[in-house]
Amino acid sequence: MIWNTILLILFLTLIYFMNKKNKSKMKEDAVYNEADNSIYVRSQNDKLFIICNNMEQVDKVQKRLHKSGNIMINFEEWDEDEDRKYMITFQIRDGRKPIYN
């Protein structure tokens, strides 16, 4: 469980530094995901879609993005029991790139 948290933080940090290094905004309609990632991240226009595997991941993602000014506009639960997934949709505050704290 702790490794999922560490991977989540590393993944979000990686996206932040990739954007900062390139001095560009997030690519429009891009999927930021690899097979071994603990969460799924996708951008579309001014929205960021994140799929988490458990509520602990949801809480961490929500706190990190909401605290820095992004707005959660949708929350969905998919499936039941062990296969349950959570999809969170954020409105990106500045219209193109997420704002990290």
C-alpha positions as CSV (number, residue, x, y, z in Angstrom):
1,M,0.0,0.0,0.0
2,I,2.8,2.4,0.8
3,W,4.4,1.7,-2.6
4,N,1.3,2.7,-4.4
5,T,1.4,6.0,-2.5
6,I,5.1,6.5,-3.3
7,L,4.4,5.7,-7.0
8,L,1.5,8.2,-7.1
9,I,3.6,11.0,-5.7
10,L,6.5,10.2,-8.0
11,F,4.2,10.0,-11.0
12,L,2.6,13.4,-10.3
13,T,6.0,14.9,-9.6
14,L,7.4,13.5,-12.9
15,I,4.5,15.1,-14.9
16,Y,5.2,18.4,-13.1
17,F,8.9,18.4,-13.9
18,M,8.4,17.3,-17.5
19,N,6.1,20.3,-18.0
20,K,8.5,22.6,-16.2
21,K,11.6,21.3,-18.1
22,N,9.9,21.6,-21.5
23,K,8.4,25.0,-20.5
24,S,5.3,23.9,-22.2
25,K,1.8,23.1,-21.1
26,M,0.3,19.6,-20.9
27,K,-0.3,18.1,-24.3
28,E,-4.0,18.3,-25.3
29,D,-5.8,15.0,-25.4
30,A,-2.9,12.9,-24.1
31,V,-2.7,9.8,-21.9
32,Y,0.0,9.9,-19.3
33,N,0.2,6.2,-18.4
34,E,2.4,3.2,-18.4
35,A,1.5,-0.4,-17.7
36,D,3.1,-0.4,-14.2
37,N,1.6,2.9,-13.0
38,S,-0.7,2.7,-10.0
39,I,-3.1,5.3,-11.4
40,Y,-4.3,6.3,-14.9
41,V,-4.0,10.0,-15.9
42,R,-5.4,11.5,-19.1
43,S,-5.8,15.2,-20.1
44,Q,-8.5,16.4,-22.5
45,N,-8.8,20.1,-23.2
46,D,-9.1,21.8,-19.8
47,K,-9.9,18.6,-17.9
48,L,-7.7,16.0,-16.1
49,F,-9.1,12.4,-15.7
50,I,-7.6,10.2,-13.1
51,I,-8.5,6.6,-12.4
52,C,-7.6,5.2,-8.9
53,N,-7.7,1.7,-7.6
54,N,-8.7,2.6,-4.0
55,M,-10.1,5.4,-1.8
56,E,-6.6,6.1,-0.3
57,Q,-5.3,7.0,-3.8
58,V,-8.5,9.1,-4.4
59,D,-7.9,11.0,-1.2
60,K,-4.3,11.8,-2.0
61,V,-5.0,12.9,-5.6
62,Q,-8.0,15.0,-4.5
63,K,-6.1,16.7,-1.7
64,R,-3.0,17.4,-3.9
65,L,-4.9,18.8,-6.9
66,H,-7.7,20.6,-5.0
67,K,-5.4,22.3,-2.6
68,S,-3.5,23.9,-5.4
69,G,-6.6,25.3,-7.0
70,N,-7.9,22.7,-9.4
71,I,-11.6,21.9,-9.2
72,M,-13.0,18.4,-8.9
73,I,-16.1,18.4,-11.2
74,N,-17.0,14.7,-11.2
75,F,-16.5,11.5,-9.2
76,E,-17.6,8.0,-10.3
77,E,-17.3,4.5,-8.9
78,W,-16.9,1.7,-11.4
79,D,-17.6,-2.0,-10.7
80,E,-17.9,-3.6,-7.3
81,D,-15.8,-5.4,-4.7
82,E,-12.1,-6.1,-5.7
83,D,-12.5,-4.7,-9.2
84,R,-13.8,-1.4,-8.1
85,K,-12.2,1.7,-9.6
86,Y,-12.7,5.4,-9.0
87,M,-12.7,8.0,-11.7
88,I,-12.1,11.7,-10.7
89,T,-12.4,14.5,-13.2
90,F,-10.7,17.8,-12.4
91,Q,-11.2,21.2,-14.1
92,I,-7.8,22.6,-14.7
93,R,-7.7,26.1,-13.3
94,D,-5.7,27.9,-15.9
95,G,-7.3,26.0,-18.8
96,R,-4.4,23.9,-20.0
97,K,-2.0,22.6,-17.3
98,P,-2.5,21.2,-13.8
99,I,-1.3,23.4,-11.0
100,Y,0.7,21.4,-8.4
101,N,1.5,22.4,-4.9
